[in-house]
């Protein structure tokens, strides 16, 4: 999980997706749902970087309900701040319209304490 978080925080969204998907495949239950939401946020930012605003918006819409049940924290992750930042980003994107260029402001997926 730590490698995926570092990739996300470094803006390496496709790599994050690949790393977390490997983890996700071995999970079950609630953890699987949350990790899937984080993967979807990562892929949304990957799409934004490639100009696919419609795809990013759809992924934000799928990710937010998967993350929300785990607020405010899960393990040592500050999900509340992450969730709020994603929600704001999603609203900015939706209000702008899907056909205009969009400058993303991705949040960091912050750890509350050192491992």
C-alpha positions as CSV (number, residue, x, y, z in Angstrom):
1,X,0.0,0.0,0.0
2,X,2.8,2.4,0.9
3,X,4.3,2.2,-2.6
4,X,0.9,3.0,-4.2
5,X,0.5,6.0,-1.8
6,X,4.0,7.3,-2.7
7,X,3.2,6.9,-6.4
8,X,-0.1,8.8,-6.0
9,X,1.5,11.6,-4.0
10,X,4.2,11.8,-6.6
11,X,1.7,12.2,-9.4
12,X,2.4,8.8,-10.9
13,X,-1.2,7.9,-11.3
14,X,-0.9,5.1,-13.7
15,X,1.8,3.4,-11.7
16,X,-0.3,3.9,-8.5
17,X,-3.2,2.2,-10.3
18,X,-1.1,-0.8,-11.2
19,X,0.4,-1.1,-7.7
20,X,-2.9,-0.8,-5.9
21,X,-4.7,-3.1,-8.3
22,X,-2.2,-5.9,-7.4
23,X,-3.0,-5.3,-3.7
24,X,-6.8,-5.0,-4.5
25,X,-6.9,-8.4,-6.1
26,X,-5.9,-10.0,-2.8
27,X,-8.3,-8.2,-0.6
28,X,-11.9,-8.9,0.3
29,X,-14.8,-7.0,2.0
30,X,-14.6,-3.4,3.1
31,X,-10.9,-3.0,2.4
32,X,-11.4,-4.1,-1.2
33,X,-14.1,-1.4,-1.7
34,X,-12.0,1.4,-0.2
35,X,-8.9,0.5,-2.2
36,X,-11.0,0.3,-5.4
37,X,-12.2,3.9,-4.6
38,X,-8.6,5.1,-4.3
39,X,-7.6,3.3,-7.5
40,X,-10.5,5.1,-9.3
41,X,-9.3,8.5,-8.0
42,X,-5.9,7.7,-9.3
43,X,-7.2,6.8,-12.7
44,X,-9.4,9.9,-12.7
45,X,-6.2,12.0,-12.4
46,X,-4.5,10.0,-15.1
47,X,-7.5,10.8,-17.3
48,X,-7.3,14.5,-16.4
49,X,-3.6,14.6,-17.3
50,X,-4.5,13.2,-20.7
51,X,-7.4,15.6,-21.3
52,X,-10.2,13.1,-20.7
53,X,-12.4,15.2,-18.4
54,X,-15.6,13.1,-19.0
55,X,-13.8,9.9,-18.0
56,X,-12.3,11.6,-14.9
57,X,-15.7,12.9,-13.8
58,X,-17.3,9.5,-14.1
59,X,-14.4,8.0,-12.1
60,X,-14.8,10.6,-9.3
61,X,-18.5,9.8,-9.2
62,X,-17.7,6.1,-8.7
63,X,-14.9,6.7,-6.2
64,X,-16.5,9.0,-3.8
65,X,-19.2,6.6,-2.5
66,X,-16.6,3.9,-2.1
67,X,-14.4,6.1,0.1
68,X,-17.0,8.0,2.1
69,X,-17.9,5.1,4.5
70,X,-14.3,5.0,5.8
71,X,-14.1,8.6,6.9
72,X,-12.4,10.2,8.7
73,X,-9.5,7.8,8.8
74,X,-8.7,4.3,7.8
75,X,-5.6,2.7,9.2
76,X,-3.2,5.6,9.2
77,X,-4.7,7.5,6.2
78,X,-6.4,10.9,6.6
79,X,-9.3,10.1,4.3
80,X,-11.5,13.1,5.4
81,X,-9.1,15.7,3.9
82,X,-8.5,13.5,0.8
83,X,-12.3,13.0,0.3
84,X,-13.1,16.7,0.7
85,X,-10.4,17.7,-1.7
86,X,-11.7,15.1,-4.3
87,X,-15.2,16.3,-3.8
88,X,-14.2,19.9,-4.4
89,X,-12.1,18.9,-7.5
90,X,-15.1,16.9,-8.8
91,X,-17.4,20.0,-8.4
92,X,-14.9,22.3,-10.1
93,X,-14.7,19.8,-13.0
94,X,-18.5,19.4,-13.3
95,X,-19.2,23.1,-13.1
96,X,-16.6,23.9,-15.8
97,X,-18.0,21.6,-18.4
98,X,-16.4,18.5,-19.9
99,X,-15.1,20.1,-23.1
100,X,-12.8,22.8,-21.7
101,X,-9.2,22.3,-20.5
102,X,-9.0,21.6,-16.8
103,X,-6.1,22.2,-14.5
104,X,-6.2,19.6,-11.8
105,X,-5.2,20.2,-8.2
106,X,-4.7,16.7,-6.9
107,X,-4.6,16.3,-3.1
108,X,-2.0,14.2,-1.3
109,X,-3.2,11.0,0.3
110,X,-1.7,11.8,3.7
111,X,-0.5,9.4,6.3
112,X,-1.4,10.4,9.9
113,X,1.7,8.8,11.4
114,X,4.9,7.3,10.2
115,X,4.8,3.5,9.5
